[in-house]
Amino acid sequence: MKKQSNFYSMCILNATFFIWGVITALTAVSVPYIKQHYSLTNTSSSFISLIFFCVPLLASIPIGRVITTFGYKGALKSAYWLAILGSGIIILAYQAHSFPMLCAGVSLIALAVVAMQVVANPYLAALGTASSVSGRLSLASSINSFGTVVAPLSAALILGGFYQLSVQEQSMKLTLIYGMLLVFVTGLIFLVHVIKLPDVEIAKEHKSNFLEDIKELFGNKLFTLSVLGIFCYVGAEVSVAVNTVIYLTESTLGNLSIKSASSLISLYWAGAMIGRLLYGCVANKIRLTKLMTVCTIMPSIIILIVILWSSRQSGYLLLFIGLTNSVIYPAIYALVINNTIAKLTPIASAVLIMAGFGGAIIPSIQALASDNFGVAYGFLIPLLSYLYLFYYTLRQRRFF
């Protein structure tokens, strides 16, 4: 009975990974439509992305403390309710044609996504054996990736002919998208009550002291190096994706059209999704140390080829990095969770989510390097990230 309960619980948590992938992708693809609907400037419309980007940095730690106080189940329910409230406000904003109200709704839905991330990762890890954590997280991440693929396709289908519609008709189409999202999340809340999602005990005797918890966590070298590992991984993943398009469209390198290059980059993200799915299915049969070694050294080799033999063909090799990226996040996350005491897991999860800030920093540094030394040499920045991840793997190999 317990196994069956855990199976249903994992299905709900995997659905949570899916829905935050959907919300994240929807927010990104909605920006041009929002700009048109509200007749905004580029700067004004960028507030949507800015809000979604800043919330994780500001809210992750407080959410970690909420988990410590109310438990995983209570925090997850709160995340669902935030998503429902945010979706509802966004729907009202479209009907009232109010951009400030829309920003308020996006803030709430971004907060919901952060809460789902901080809660669902350790929650999923806790509902099973320590040895299978990386496999379960990898499988869930593949479902999350699937959500990021489904959302833009669905949005494109629903919003077809958007620019030729009246403002009222545009409102109806945008409302439909978030109405569907609201219904899906409401269904998740219903399932949590019906299935009676088990909670995970956090040491009752632990009186949360934020500064002491942070000090204890960063006093652990494994944790500190892992946070830097997540920072480098997310930064390199985003940086390679963005700059591969630039590389392939550069007249002296790939010389492709922006449309062709943008289409090809979908193979990069598809590789990440497929790799996570495959690893999630066979995790127990593979030695993670060897896999991590391959997945951190291969991108380094590919980038060196791109720098030394700049051409369209070497640019195509960058697309394979998506596949090698697939294992790194769940492997590092699982390593941290398995080596962190239960009372500190929520805060550890929050800090790891915050480390995703590397997705803003490293691409910016590569952009600066590209402007000064050329697009090909700009890839030295993610190369340094992958070399650190290779070093991290060798240093922590006894823990994998």
C-alpha positions in Angstrom: 0.0 0.0 0.0 2.9 2.3 0.9 4.5 1.7 -2.5 1.2 2.4 -4.3 0.9 5.7 -2.3 4.4 6.7 -3.1 3.8 6.0 -6.8 0.7 8.3 -6.9 2.6 10.9 -4.9 5.5 10.8 -7.4 3.0 11.2 -10.2 1.7 14.4 -8.6 5.2 15.7 -8.0 6.2 14.9 -11.6 3.0 16.8 -12.7 4.4 19.7 -10.6 7.6 19.6 -12.6 5.6 19.6 -15.8 3.4 22.6 -14.8 6.3 24.9 -13.7 8.0 24.1 -17.1 4.7 25.1 -18.8 4.4 28.3 -16.8 8.1 29.3 -17.4 7.8 28.7 -21.1 4.4 30.4 -21.4 5.8 33.5 -19.6 8.7 33.7 -22.1 6.7 33.2 -25.3 3.9 35.5 -24.1 6.1 38.7 -24.0 5.7 39.6 -27.7 1.9 39.1 -27.4 1.7 41.2 -24.2 3.7 43.9 -25.9 1.3 44.0 -28.8 -1.8 43.7 -26.6 -0.9 46.6 -24.3 1.0 48.6 -27.0 4.2 48.6 -24.9 7.8 49.6 -25.7 10.5 46.9 -25.6 11.7 48.2 -22.2 8.2 48.1 -20.7 7.5 44.6 -22.0 10.9 43.4 -20.6 9.4 43.9 -17.1 7.7 40.6 -17.4 10.9 38.7 -17.9 12.6 40.9 -15.2 10.0 40.0 -12.6 10.2 36.3 -13.4 14.0 36.4 -13.2 14.2 38.4 -9.9 11.7 36.5 -7.9 13.8 33.3 -7.5 16.7 35.3 -6.1 14.5 37.1 -3.6 12.0 34.4 -2.6 13.9 31.1 -2.5 15.3 31.4 1.1 12.0 32.6 2.6 10.2 29.6 0.9 12.8 27.3 2.3 11.9 28.6 5.8 8.2 28.1 5.1 9.0 24.4 4.4 10.8 24.1 7.7 7.8 25.6 9.5 4.9 24.0 7.7 6.4 20.9 6.0 6.6 19.9 2.4 3.0 19.1 1.8 1.8 22.5 3.2 4.3 24.4 1.2 3.4 22.6 -2.0 -0.3 23.3 -1.5 0.6 27.0 -1.0 2.5 26.9 -4.2 -0.5 25.6 -6.1 -2.8 28.3 -4.5 -0.3 31.0 -5.5 -0.4 29.7 -9.1 -4.2 29.8 -9.1 -4.3 33.3 -7.6 -1.7 34.5 -10.0 -3.5 33.0 -13.0 -6.8 34.5 -11.8 -5.2 38.0 -11.5 -3.6 37.6 -15.0 -7.0 36.7 -16.4 -8.6 39.8 -14.8 -5.7 41.9 -16.1 -6.4 40.9 -19.6 -10.1 41.6 -19.2 -9.5 45.0 -17.6 -6.6 45.8 -20.0 -4.4 46.7 -17.0 -0.6 46.1 -17.3 0.1 46.9 -13.6 -2.4 44.2 -12.6 -0.7 41.8 -15.1 2.7 42.5 -13.5 1.1 41.7 -10.1 -0.3 38.4 -11.4 3.1 37.5 -13.0 4.8 38.2 -9.7 2.5 35.7 -7.9 2.8 33.1 -10.6 6.6 33.5 -10.6 6.5 33.1 -6.8 4.5 29.9 -7.3 7.1 28.5 -9.7 9.9 29.2 -7.2 7.9 27.5 -4.4 7.3 24.5 -6.7 11.0 24.2 -7.4 12.2 24.6 -3.8 9.6 22.1 -2.6 9.2 19.5 -5.3 12.9 18.7 -5.7 13.6 17.6 -2.1 10.1 16.2 -1.7 10.6 13.9 -4.7 14.0 13.0 -3.3 12.5 12.0 0.0 9.9 9.6 -1.4 12.3 6.8 -2.2 15.8 5.4 -1.6 18.9 7.6 -1.5 20.5 5.6 -4.3 17.7 6.4 -6.8 17.4 10.1 -6.1 19.4 11.2 -9.2 17.4 8.9 -11.5 14.1 10.2 -10.1 15.1 13.8 -10.4 16.4 13.2 -13.9 13.1 11.7 -15.0 11.2 14.5 -13.4 13.4 17.0 -15.2 12.7 15.4 -18.5 9.0 15.9 -17.8 9.7 19.5 -16.9 11.5 19.8 -20.3 8.5 18.3 -22.0 6.4 21.1 -20.4 8.7 23.7 -21.9 8.2 22.1 -25.3 4.4 21.7 -25.1 3.7 25.2 -23.8 5.1 27.2 -26.8 3.4 24.9 -29.3 0.1 25.1 -27.5 0.4 28.9 -27.3 1.2 29.2 -31.0 -1.9 27.1 -31.8 -4.2 29.1 -29.6 -2.8 32.5 -30.4 -2.7 32.0 -34.2 -3.5 35.2 -36.1 -3.2 37.2 -32.9 -1.8 40.4 -34.4 -4.8 40.7 -36.8 -7.4 40.5 -33.9 -9.1 43.3 -32.0 -8.0 44.0 -28.5 -11.1 42.3 -27.1 -10.5 39.2 -29.1 -6.8 39.2 -28.1 -8.0 39.3 -24.4 -10.2 36.3 -24.9 -7.3 34.2 -26.4 -4.8 35.2 -23.7 -7.5 34.5 -21.1 -8.1 31.0 -22.5 -4.4 30.1 -21.9 -4.3 31.1 -18.3 -7.8 29.7 -17.8 -6.5 26.2 -18.9 -3.5 26.6 -16.5 -5.9 27.5 -13.6 -8.0 24.4 -14.3 -4.9 22.2 -14.4 -3.5 23.5 -11.1 -6.9 23.2 -9.5 -6.9 19.6 -10.5 -3.5 19.1 -8.8 -4.9 20.5 -5.5 -7.9 18.1 -5.8 -5.6 15.1 -6.4 -3.4 16.1 -3.4 -6.6 15.9 -1.2 -7.9 12.7 -2.8 -4.6 10.8 -2.8 -3.6 12.1 0.7 0.0 13.1 -0.3 2.3 12.0 2.5 4.3 14.6 4.3 8.0 14.4 5.1 8.9 14.9 8.7 11.4 17.7 9.4 13.1 17.5 12.8 10.5 18.9 15.3 13.2 19.8 17.8 14.9 22.0 15.2 14.3 25.6 16.0 15.1 27.4 12.7 17.8 30.0 12.9 18.5 31.2 9.5 22.1 32.5 10.1 23.1 29.3 11.9 21.6 27.1 9.2 23.4 29.0 6.4 26.7 28.9 8.4 26.3 25.2 8.9 25.6 24.6 5.2 28.4 26.6 3.8 30.7 25.1 6.5 30.4 21.9 4.5 32.8 22.0 1.5 30.7 19.6 -0.5 27.7 21.9 -0.3 29.7 25.0 -1.2 31.3 23.4 -4.2 27.9 22.0 -5.3 26.3 25.5 -5.2 29.1 26.7 -7.4 28.6 23.7 -9.6 24.9 24.5 -10.1 25.8 28.2 -10.8 28.3 27.1 -13.5 26.0 24.4 -14.9 22.9 26.7 -15.4 25.1 29.5 -16.6 26.9 27.3 -19.2 23.7 25.7 -20.3 21.9 29.0 -21.0 25.1 30.7 -22.4 25.8 27.9 -24.9 22.1 27.9 -26.0 22.1 31.6 -26.6 25.5 31.9 -28.2 25.1 28.9 -30.4 22.4 30.8 -32.4 24.8 33.8 -32.6 27.7 31.5 -33.7 25.6 29.8 -36.4 24.3 33.1 -37.8 27.7 34.9 -37.8 28.6 35.5 -41.4 32.2 34.3 -40.9 31.2 31.2 -38.9 27.9 29.4 -39.5 26.4 31.9 -42.0 22.9 30.6 -41.4 19.7 32.6 -41.3 18.3 33.5 -37.9 15.2 31.3 -38.6 17.4 28.3 -39.4 19.6 28.7 -36.4 16.6 29.2 -34.1 15.1 26.0 -35.4 18.3 24.1 -34.9 18.6 25.2 -31.2 15.5 23.2 -30.5 17.7 20.1 -31.0 19.9 21.3 -28.1 16.9 21.4 -25.7 15.5 18.2 -27.1 18.8 16.5 -26.4 18.6 17.6 -22.7 15.0 16.3 -22.5 15.9 12.9 -24.1 19.1 12.5 -22.0 17.2 13.1 -18.8 14.5 10.6 -19.8 17.0 7.9 -20.7 19.1 8.4 -17.6 15.9 8.4 -15.4 15.0 5.0 -16.8 18.4 3.4 -16.4 20.0 5.3 -13.5 20.4 2.2 -11.3 22.4 0.4 -14.0 25.0 3.1 -14.7 27.9 4.3 -12.6 27.2 8.0 -12.1 30.9 8.9 -11.6 31.8 7.7 -15.1 28.7 9.3 -16.6 29.4 12.6 -15.0 33.0 12.5 -16.1 31.9 12.0 -19.7 29.2 14.6 -19.5 31.6 17.3 -18.2 34.6 16.6 -20.3 32.7 16.2 -23.7 31.4 19.7 -23.7 34.9 21.0 -23.0 36.3 19.1 -26.0 33.4 20.3 -28.2 34.0 23.9 -27.2 37.8 23.6 -27.8 37.0 22.3 -31.3 34.6 25.2 -31.9 37.3 27.7 -30.8 40.2 26.2 -32.7 38.3 25.1 -35.9 35.6 27.8 -36.3 33.2 26.7 -39.0 29.5 25.8 -39.5 30.3 22.1 -39.0 31.9 22.7 -35.6 29.0 25.0 -34.7 26.7 22.0 -35.2 28.7 20.1 -32.6 27.5 22.6 -30.0 24.0 21.2 -30.3 25.2 17.9 -28.8 26.1 19.7 -25.5 22.3 19.7 -24.7 22.6 15.9 -24.4 25.6 16.0 -22.1 24.0 18.7 -20.0 21.1 16.4 -19.2 22.6 14.5 -16.2 24.6 17.2 -14.5 21.8 19.0 -12.5 20.0 16.0 -11.1 23.4 14.4 -10.2 24.6 17.4 -8.2 21.2 18.0 -6.6 21.0 14.4 -5.5 24.5 14.5 -4.1 23.6 17.5 -2.0 20.3 16.1 -0.7 21.8 12.7 0.2 24.6 14.4 2.2 22.5 17.1 3.9 20.8 16.5 7.3 17.0 16.6 7.1 16.5 19.8 9.1 18.7 21.7 6.6 17.3 20.2 3.4 14.7 23.0 2.7 17.3 25.8 3.0 19.8 23.8 1.0 17.2 23.3 -1.8 16.5 27.1 -1.7 20.2 28.0 -2.1 20.6 25.6 -5.0 17.6 27.2 -6.7 19.2 30.6 -6.1 22.4 29.3 -7.7 20.5 29.3 -11.0 21.3 33.0 -11.0 24.3 31.8 -13.0 21.9 31.7 -16.0 22.0 35.5 -16.0 25.7 36.1 -15.0 27.6 33.7 -17.3 25.8 34.6 -20.5 26.5 38.3 -19.8 30.2 37.6 -19.3 30.3 35.6 -22.5 28.5 38.4 -24.4 31.2 40.8 -23.1 34.0 38.5 -24.2 32.4 38.0 -27.6 32.2 41.7 -28.2 35.9 42.1 -27.3 37.5 38.9 -28.7 35.0 37.5 -31.2 32.1 35.0 -30.9 34.2 31.9 -31.1 36.6 33.0 -28.3 33.6 34.0 -26.2 33.0 30.3 -25.7 36.0 30.3 -23.4 33.6 31.4 -20.6 31.3 28.3 -20.6 34.5 26.2 -21.2 35.8 27.4 -17.8 32.4 26.4 -16.3 32.6 22.9 -17.7 36.2 22.5 -16.6 35.1 23.4 -13.1 32.3 20.8 -13.3 34.9 18.2 -14.5 37.1 19.1 -11.5 34.0 18.9 -9.2 33.2 15.4 -10.5 36.7 14.2 -9.8 36.9 15.8 -6.4 33.5 14.4 -5.3 33.7 11.0 -7.1 33.6 9.0 -3.8 30.1 10.6 -3.1 28.5 9.8 -6.4 
